[in-house]
Amino acid sequence: MKKQLVVFIAIVLLAVAGARGMLQLKKAPEQKHHERPIPSVAVQTVSKQPVTLEINTQGTVQPLRRIQLVSEVSGRVLWVSEQFVSGNLVSANTELLRIDPTDYEVIVAEAQSALLSARLDYSDKKARYQNESLSVQQSQAQLQTAEKRLAQAKQDLANTSLKAPFPAIVINRSADLGQFVTAGTPVMELLSTDIAELRLPIKPKDISLLSQQPFGMAANINNAVILRAALGTEQREWQAQLSRIEGQVDNKTRVYYAVVTVKDPYALETDERAALPIGTYVNASIAARPIEGAVILPDKALQNDDSVFIIGPDNTLIKRPVNVVHIASEQAVINDGLNDGDQVVTTPLAQMFEGMQVTIAIPADNNTDIAEQQPLDNTHAN
């Protein structure tokens, strides 16, 4: 029994020793190294050229002049023109309304008689006395007064006829046949139709794009403007001209206003274009001054601190600060900080840093003719 126990213990010890030996002979597993993949990016090669921008804005067509035509004399309305209708277009000097002139014709006749008497008295006094005498001077003064009274009487007579002082639309008619009007009574409102204006909101940052000197007597403003609006089912365009920029910022909207003029908005002197009625809401594109030595990039290439990444030696990233002139329509215009031939990364990565290794996914010869690209800016009035 004792002998069997000794044999059993020996067998167990040999088994344990064998297992340990086998564990020591077994190779340790190789450690796997996970390499980070190199990201692939698209690039755009810089080629500086002049870039012409457009400032997009909008506004409502307004008349250049808007006046209330007021009767300068009192009397009963004796006659009204068929053209004296609200909403009607009339030409300059069109007679629209006539007040009974009888009383004023009498006053003219009386003034003519008084003037004749004053002339006879002056001639008599001049023949009888020396020119420096008091009688001659008094008679001369009376003659001058009589001449002025006649002139005033004739003017009052002329004022019995109310005419349009310029090409206009008649609105707010407030007098009619048989009505008695007193001097100072408004009888109609007129909107000029020879020239129309638009006040277009412009963001402060875009003012310098329109002109280097936008304000004052030295302002050089002659930018071309295209107006667009839908009339019925058709989209129409009109040519206009930027005439001035108002020299103050609106207190509420914090924008400037550019004033654009349109000649002959109702196309009364031409058949080559459609009329642009007053009150029409239009979209406007204002041509900005050219920006020399600029490049247009996708705005996604920009970093938050107005910088971009370019491809450096061995396909590593280099961060380059740039001057952004304009951003609109997912495009950015840059005029400083880049050189011709620089390859700008246009693929936004979740993580980008200087010295980062990348590969180029799109060849660098994907230049675009930036002279034909016109990034737009939508400026809205609040």
VEXBAPA-509900 format. One record per residue (C-alpha): residue in one letter; residue number from 1; x negated, y, z. Coordinates in pm, 1 decimal, always signed. Each point is the difference from the previous one (the first is absolute). Layout:
BEGIN
 r   k     east    north       up
 A NUM        X        Y        Z
...
//
This chain:
BEGIN
 r   k     east    north       up
 M   1     +0.0     +0.0     +0.0
 K   2   -276.1   +236.8    +93.6
 K   3   -187.3    -87.7   -313.8
 Q   4   +303.6    +80.5   -221.2
 L   5    +37.6   +345.0   +162.4
 V   6   -361.5    +80.5    -72.8
 V   7    +45.7    -98.5   -366.5
 F   8   +317.2   +216.8    -31.8
 I   9   -175.0   +306.5   +141.9
 A  10   -291.8    -49.5   -237.2
 I  11   +234.7    -14.8   -299.5
 V  12   +176.0   +322.6   +104.1
 L  13   -331.9   +182.9    +43.0
 L  14   -119.0   -115.3   -341.7
 A  15   +326.3   +121.7   -161.5
 V  16    -29.6   +344.3   +158.5
 A  17   -363.3    +27.9   -105.9
 G  18    +89.7    -96.2   -358.4
 A  19   +279.6   +253.9    -19.0
 R  20   -230.5   +276.6   +119.2
 G  21   -254.9    -96.4   -259.1
 M  22   +252.3     +9.1   -278.9
 L  23   +121.8   +346.4   +108.6
 Q  24   -354.8   +131.3     -1.6
 L  25    -64.4   -141.5   -347.0
 K  26   +318.8   +163.3   -142.0
 K  27    -76.6   +332.7   -190.0
 A  28   +156.7   +322.9   +119.4
 P  29   +262.4   +141.4   -249.1
 E  30   -124.3   +272.8   -228.3
 Q  31   +135.7   +350.1    +74.1
 K  32   +196.9   +151.9   -291.1
 H  33    -66.7   +365.4    -87.6
 H  34   +306.6   +189.6   -145.2
 E  35   -121.3   +270.2   -239.8
 R  36   +226.6   +309.1    -50.6
 P  37   +103.9    +36.6   -367.3
 I  38   -122.2   +311.2   -181.4
 P  39   +301.7   +218.1    -95.7
 S  40    +62.0    +89.1   -362.0
 V  41    +80.8   +363.0    -88.6
 A  42   +100.7   +203.2   -304.7
 V  43   -201.2   +309.8    -90.0
 Q  44    +31.4   +310.2   -218.6
 T  45   -304.5   +158.8   -157.9
 V  46    -19.8   +376.9    +47.8
 S  47     -1.1   +215.1   -312.9
 K  48    +49.0   +368.1    +82.1
 Q  49   +212.8   +206.9   -236.3
 P  50   +226.0   +308.6    +14.3
 V  51   +337.9    -91.1   +146.2
 T  52   +316.6   +201.2    -53.6
 L  53   +263.0    -45.2   +266.4
 E  54   +369.6    +72.6     +5.9
 I  55   +185.5   +129.5   +303.2
 N  56   +350.2   -145.4     +6.4
 T  57   +270.0   +195.0   +176.3
 Q  58   +364.9    +94.7    -46.5
 G  59   +237.1   +293.3    +22.2
 T  60   +316.8   +169.5   -121.8
 V  61    +26.3   +237.6   -294.2
 Q  62    +85.7   +354.3   +115.0
 P  63    +59.4   +325.2   -190.5
 L  64   -275.8   +259.0     -7.3
 R  65   +254.8   +270.6    +86.7
 R  66   +325.2    -25.6   +191.9
 I  67   +199.2   +319.8    +47.1
 Q  68   +342.7   +124.5   +101.5
 L  69   +132.4   +240.1   -263.4
 V  70   +165.9   +284.6   +190.5
 S  71   +235.0   +266.4   -134.2
 E  72   -157.6   +344.3    +32.5
 V  73   +331.7   +179.0    -56.0
 S  74   +356.4    -38.6   +123.6
 G  75   +300.4    -72.1   -217.9
 R  76   +238.1   -256.8   -140.7
 V  77   -134.7   -282.7   -218.4
 L  78   +129.8    +82.9   -346.3
 W  79   -161.6   -279.6   -201.7
 V  80   -189.4   -328.2    +53.0
 S  81   -197.9   -195.5   -256.9
 E  82    +85.4   -353.3   -102.2
 Q  83   -357.0    -83.4   +100.3
 F  84    +63.7   +121.7   +354.8
 V  85    +56.6   -355.8   +125.8
 S  86   -175.3   -171.5   +288.6
 G  87   -268.1   -235.3   -130.8
 N  88    -19.4   +164.7   -341.0
 L  89   -333.5    +93.9   -159.0
 V  90    -23.2   +358.0   -127.9
 S  91   -274.8   +188.4   -179.3
 A  92   -163.3   +321.5   +119.0
 N  93   +209.6   +319.8    -29.6
 T  94   +324.0   -192.9    -44.4
 E  95   +293.0   +212.4   +124.4
 L  96   +196.7   -206.6   +248.2
 L  97   +238.0   +243.7   +167.7
 R  98   +126.0   +357.5    -52.9
 I  99   +149.4   +235.9   +256.5
 D 100   +250.9   +264.9   -106.7
 P 101   -224.8   +284.6   -124.0
 T 102   +268.2   +274.0    -16.2
 D 103    -93.7   +180.9   +322.2
 Y 104   -368.2    -12.0    -89.2
 E 105    +60.6   +133.2   -351.2
 V 106   +174.8   +300.7   +156.1
 I 107   -294.6    +55.6   +232.8
 V 108   -238.0     -9.0   -296.8
 A 109   +208.6   +258.8   -184.6
 E 110     +4.2   +227.2   +303.6
 A 111   -376.3    -36.3    +40.1
 Q 112    -53.7    +85.1   -366.2
 S 113   +212.2   +316.1    +40.8
 A 114   -189.4   +101.1   +314.0
 L 115   -329.4    -53.6   -177.9
 L 116   +110.3   +220.9   -290.7
 S 117    +98.0   +279.4   +241.0
 A 118   -333.5    -33.9   +182.5
 R 119   -191.9    +30.4   -326.8
 L 120   +191.0   +314.3   -101.3
 D 121    -57.7   +157.2   +341.3
 Y 122   -370.2    -80.8    -10.5
 S 123    -37.5   +151.1   -346.3
 D 124   +181.9   +314.8   +107.7
 K 125   -207.5    +41.2   +319.0
 K 126   -322.7    -61.8   -186.5
 A 127    +84.5   +268.4   -252.3
 R 128    +93.1   +256.4   +262.6
 Y 129   -266.7    -62.5   +263.2
 Q 130   -364.2    -93.6    +22.9
 N 131    -83.1   -369.2    +22.7
 E 132   -131.8    +38.3   +353.2
 S 133   +317.0   +165.3   +129.2
 L 134   +218.6   -172.8   +258.7
 S 135   +307.3     +3.2   -228.2
 V 136   -187.2   -184.8   -276.0
 Q 137   -141.0   -256.0   +242.8
 Q 138   +345.2    -66.6   +150.8
 S 139   +155.4    -40.6   -342.2
 Q 140   -278.2   -237.0   -105.1
 A 141    +55.7   -213.3   +313.0
 Q 142   +375.4    -16.0    -71.5
 L 143    -76.7   -110.9   -356.1
 Q 144   -224.6   -282.3   +124.8
 T 145   +268.1   -111.8   +246.7
 A 146   +262.5     -4.6   -276.8
 E 147   -229.6   -214.7   -216.9
 K 148    -49.7   -252.5   +280.6
 R 149   +373.9    -15.4    +74.7
 L 150    +70.1    -74.8   -363.8
 A 151   -265.3   -272.5     +0.5
 Q 152   +155.7   -150.7   +313.1
 A 153   +350.7    +18.3   -149.9
 K 154   -118.5   -179.4   -314.9
 Q 155   -171.0   -265.7   +212.4
 D 156   +320.2    -59.4   +199.9
 L 157   +191.2    -32.0   -324.6
 A 158   -253.3   -254.6   -127.6
 N 159    +30.0   -191.6   +328.4
 T 160   +367.4    -70.9    -72.5
 S 161   -137.1   -269.4   -234.3
 L 162   -170.1   -288.0   +182.1
 K 163   -254.3   -191.7   -208.6
 A 164   -233.3   -291.1    +64.5
 P 165   -349.3   +152.2    +51.5
 F 166   -168.9   -322.2   -119.2
 P 167    +94.5   -340.5   -146.6
 A 168   +198.0   -160.8   +276.6
 I 169   +259.5   -241.6   +130.7
 V 170   +310.1   +156.0   +152.2
 I 171    +87.5   -140.6   +340.9
 N 172   +224.8   +110.3   +285.7
 R 173   +224.2   +226.3   -207.7
 S 174   +185.9   +225.7   +244.2
 A 175   +186.3   +256.6   -217.0
 D 176   +274.1    -33.1   -257.5
 L 177   +224.7   +194.6   -232.5
 G 178   +209.7   +263.4   +178.1
 Q 179   -191.2    -22.5   +326.3
 F 180   -114.4   +324.1   +164.1
 V 181   -366.7     -3.6    +97.0
 T 182   -186.9   +254.1   +206.3
 A 183   -360.2   +112.4    -41.1
 G 184   -230.3   -251.7   +165.8
 T 185   +235.3   -296.3    -54.0
 P 186   -168.1   -319.5   -131.2
 V 187   +186.1   -119.7   -309.5
 M 188   -214.8   -297.4   -103.4
 E 189   -325.4   -188.6    +62.9
 L 190   -248.7    -62.0   -279.4
 L 191   -280.1   -256.8    -32.1
 S 192   -267.2    +71.1   -258.8
 T 193    -47.4   -256.0   -277.1
 D 194   -306.8   +136.2   -183.0
 I 195   -246.2   -141.0   +255.2
 A 196    +52.0   -261.1   +272.1
 E 197   -218.9    -77.0   +300.7
 L 198    -70.4   -298.7   +221.1
 R 199   -156.3     +5.6   +346.7
 L 200   -192.8   -325.9    +28.5
 P 201   -141.0   -122.6   +333.7
 I 202   -374.8    -67.2     -0.1
 K 203   -194.1   -160.1   +284.7
 P 204   -277.5   +223.8   +140.0
 K 205   -266.3   -256.9    -88.7
 D 206   +101.8    +19.2   -367.1
 I 207    -17.5   +377.8    -38.5
 S 208   -371.2     -6.6    -84.9
 L 209    +72.1   -253.6   -275.4
 L 210   +215.3   +255.3   -180.5
 S 211   -242.7   +292.0     +8.3
 Q 212   -324.5   +106.2   +165.2
 Q 213   +158.5   +340.9    +66.3
 P 214   +375.6    -57.7    +36.6
 F 215    +96.2   +322.7   +180.7
 G 216    -18.3   +374.6    -51.1
 M 217    -77.0   +220.4   -298.2
 A 218   -296.5   -219.4    -99.1
 A 219   +215.5   -313.2    -17.5
 N 220    -55.8   -202.0   -315.9
 I 221   +323.6   -192.2    -37.3
 N 222   +111.8   -126.4   -341.0
 N 223    +42.7   -373.6    +53.6
 A 224   +229.0   -183.6   -238.3
 V 225   +305.7   -163.8   +153.0
 I 226   +232.4   -271.9   -129.4
 L 227   +352.5    -15.3   +139.9
 R 228   +207.3   -316.4    -21.0
 A 229   +366.9    -59.1    +72.2
 A 230   +283.1   -226.6   -107.1
 L 231   +274.4   +170.6   -201.2
 G 232   +278.8   -247.9    -42.9
 T 233   -154.9   -330.4   -101.0
 E 234   -318.0   +152.5   -145.1
 Q 235   -326.4    +96.6   +167.2
 R 236   -110.6   +346.3   -113.9
 E 237   -325.4   +197.0    +22.6
 W 238    -72.4   +373.4     -4.1
 Q 239   -323.7   +197.1    -20.4
 A 240    -59.0   +259.2   +272.5
 Q 241   -281.3   +210.7   +142.9
 L 242   -131.4    +44.9   +352.3
 S 243    +16.0   +375.6    +61.8
 R 244   -103.8    +44.2   +363.4
 I 245    -42.5   -165.9   +340.3
 E 246   +173.1   +167.7   +290.0
 G 247   -260.5   +107.7   +253.9
 Q 248   +160.7   -140.0   +311.5
 V 249    +76.0   -337.2   +155.1
 D 250   +364.0    -82.8    +64.5
 N 251    +59.8     -1.1   +376.4
 K 252   +224.8   -306.9    -10.6
 T 253   -144.4   -225.5   -269.3
 R 254   -367.6   +113.5    +30.3
 V 255    -41.9     +8.3   -376.1
 Y 256    -83.2   +268.9   -253.6
 Y 257   +231.8    +81.6   -288.7
 A 258   -115.4    +19.3   -358.2
 V 259   +223.8   +210.5   -224.7
 V 260    +54.6   -133.1   -352.4
 T 261   +168.5   +195.5   -280.6
 V 262   +201.8   -134.1   -292.3
 K 263    +70.0   +228.6   -294.1
 D 264   +341.2    -17.3   -166.7
 P 265   +127.2   -281.8   +226.2
 Y 266   +333.2    -21.4   -186.9
 A 267   -176.7    -40.4   -336.4
 L 268   +194.9   +292.3   -146.7
 E 269   -287.5    +89.1   -233.2
 T 270    -90.0   -350.3   -117.1
 D 271   +158.8   -328.6   -102.5
 E 272   -312.0   -205.7    +68.5
 R 273    +76.1    -89.9   +361.6
 A 274   +285.9    -49.9   +240.2
 A 275   +123.1   +266.5   +238.6
 L 276   -123.7     -4.7   +358.8
 P 277   +298.5   +128.1   +199.6
 I 278    -44.4   +198.4   +317.8
 G 279    +44.6   -224.7   +301.8
 T 280   -155.4   -306.9   -168.1
 Y 281   -216.8   -212.1   +230.3
 V 282   -322.3    -95.0   -178.4
 N 283   -320.2   -192.6    +56.7
 A 284   -309.0   +201.7    -85.9
 S 285   -355.7    -98.4    -94.2
 I 286   -253.1   +280.9    +38.0
 A 287   -335.8    -38.8   -173.7
 A 288   -283.0    +51.3   +248.5
 R 289   -342.8   +135.7    -86.2
 P 290   -252.6   -265.8   -116.3
 I 291   -224.5   -157.3   +265.2
 E 292   -349.2    -49.7   -136.7
 G 293   -210.3   -306.6    +77.7
 A 294   +278.2   -202.5   +157.9
 V 295   +103.2   -361.7     +7.6
 I 296   +337.8   -163.0    +61.3
 L 297     +8.5   -301.9   +229.0
 P 298   +281.1   -211.8   +141.0
 D 299    +89.1   +148.5   +338.5
 K 300    -41.1   -344.9   +156.7
 A 301   -375.6    +41.6    -52.8
 L 302     -3.5   +281.7   +257.1
 Q 303    -76.8    -61.5   +365.1
 N 304   +173.1   +191.9   +278.7
 D 305   -298.3   +234.5    +38.0
 D 306     -3.3   +102.2   -371.0
 S 307   -276.5   -235.9    -97.0
 V 308    -39.0   -289.2   -243.1
 F 309   -217.3   -308.7    -20.0
 I 310   -229.9    -47.5   -297.0
 I 311   -200.5   -302.4   -106.3
 G 312   -363.2    +19.0   +111.2
 P 313   -304.5   -219.8    -52.9
 D 314    +62.1   -375.5    +22.8
 N 315   +377.4    +63.4    -16.1
 T 316    +16.9   +155.4   +345.1
 L 317   +238.6   +279.5    +94.5
 I 318   -112.9   +360.5    +45.3
 K 319   +238.2   +254.3   +154.6
 R 320    +13.4   +333.8   -181.8
 P 321   +190.0   +312.9   +123.8
 V 322   +190.3   +178.3   -280.6
 N 323   +198.2   +320.0    -55.3
 V 324   +361.5    -76.7    -84.2
 V 325   +160.6   +276.7   -205.3
 H 326   +342.5   -151.4    -52.5
 I 327   +197.3   -315.4    +82.0
 A 328   +324.1    -94.8   -172.6
 S 329   +167.1   -287.4   -182.3
 E 330   -238.9   -250.0   +162.5
 Q 331   -299.3   +182.9   -148.7
 A 332   -272.0   +211.5   +157.0
 V 333   -202.4   +269.8   -176.5
 I 334   -358.0    +31.3   +128.6
 N 335   -242.3   +272.3   -106.9
 D 336   -297.5    -53.6   +232.0
 G 337   -188.2   -283.1   +168.4
 L 338    -29.4   -240.6   -293.6
 N 339   -242.4    -30.9   -288.3
 D 340    +47.7   -127.0   -353.3
 G 341    -49.3   -375.9     -3.4
 D 342    +98.1    -58.4   +364.7
 Q 343   +213.3   -309.7    +40.3
 V 344   +284.4    +84.1   +237.6
 V 345   +177.5   -284.2   +176.9
 T 346   +372.9    +20.2    -72.3
 T 347   +105.8   -310.9   +192.5
 P 348   +104.3    +79.0   +359.7
 L 349   -129.4   -266.9   +238.4
 A 350   +114.0    -55.9   +356.1
 Q 351   -357.4    +60.2   +116.3
 M 352   -262.7   +206.7   -183.0
 F 353   -332.5   +122.8   +130.8
 E 354   -335.1   +123.2   -126.7
 G 355   -227.9   -282.3   -111.5
 M 356   +285.9   -247.5    -44.8
 Q 357    -62.8   -258.5   -272.9
 V 358   +258.3    -16.3   -282.4
 T 359    +39.7   -135.2   -349.2
 I 360   +146.3   +193.6   -293.1
 A 361   +317.9   -155.0   -132.6
 I 362    +60.7   +240.0   -289.1
 P 363   -281.8   +119.2   -227.1
 A 364   -123.0   +350.6    +69.7
 D 365    +63.3   +119.1   -358.3
 N 366   +371.6    +55.8    +68.1
 N 367    -27.5   +375.1    -55.0
 T 368   +319.7   +193.8    -59.6
 D 369    +25.3   +315.4   -203.9
 I 370    +78.5   +226.2   +291.1
 A 371    +54.6   +297.6   -226.2
 E 372   +328.9   -163.0   -102.9
 Q 373   +110.5    -78.4   +355.0
 Q 374   +198.7   +267.2   +178.0
 P 375    +76.8    -77.0   +361.7
 L 376   +311.6   +176.0   +111.9
 D 377   +104.4   +158.0   +325.7
 N 378   +360.6    +10.0   +116.5
 T 379    +58.7   +314.0   +205.9
 H 380   +335.5    +14.0   +170.0
 A 381   +171.6   +295.4   +159.5
 N 382   +144.5    -72.5   +338.4
//
